[in-house]
Amino acid sequence: MEVTRVGVFGGSFNPPHFGHVLAACWVMGTGRVDRLLVIPTLSHPFAKALAPYPHRRRMAELAFAGVEGVAVSDLEARMGGPSYTVDTLERLRRELPGVELHLVIGTDLVSQIPSWHEGHRIEELARLLVVGRGGHAQGEEDIVMPAISSTEVRRRLAAGEPATSIVPKRVLDYVGAHGLYRGEP
C-alpha cells in the first residue's frame, strides 16, 4: 500500500502573499506531496504582533483558493496555546496515522530550526521540504521564490502604497474591507 505524503506549510500568513502561493504551487506541481495543509499559526512563539487569527485564516483561504490539493487548516486554533512546530507535527501524526509528513520550509528558516522549541525533534517527525527564498540560499532543485515578505506587504499597506504585484487581489480586497494593517508595518 502506498503511503500518503502530506505537506505541512505553517506560518503567520500576516498577510499571505504570492511567495506563499508560489511555494504551494511548486510543492503540489512537483508531486513532492499528495496534499498540502496550510496552517496559520494561532500566536507567534516570539510574541510578534499579528492580525487576529480569524482574519489571517480567512486571508489564507482566499490566497490558496484554487490551488489543487491545498487546504487551510485550523489545527493550531483547535490546539490553543503557543504555536510550536513540534507540537503541530506531533498532533498531525496522531490525527493522520500512517501518513508521511513533509514540513515545507524556506531556506531562510532552516538554520533557525535548532533554536526552535524542541527543534532537534523536527526532522524525527517530518521530512524537510526546503523551498528557496529570494535573498537566501537555494532550496531543492535550485528553485527560488521571489523575495517577498509579509513585513514588506504590511509596510506597503500601512504607507498606502500599492501591493497588487505581491498580494492576491482577493486578499487585498479582504484587507481593505476589514481595515487591516493600516498604519502598522
Secondary structure, 3 states (H helix, E strand, C coil): CCCCEEEEEEECCCCCCHHHHHHHHHHHHCCCCCEEEEEECCCCCCCCCCCCHHHHHHHHHHHHCCCCCEEECCHHHHHCCCCCHHHHHHHHHHHCCCCEEEEEEEHHHHCCHHHCCCHHHHHHHCEEEEEEECCCCCCHHHCEECCCCHHHHHHHHHHCCCCCCCCCHHHHHHHHHHCCCCCCC
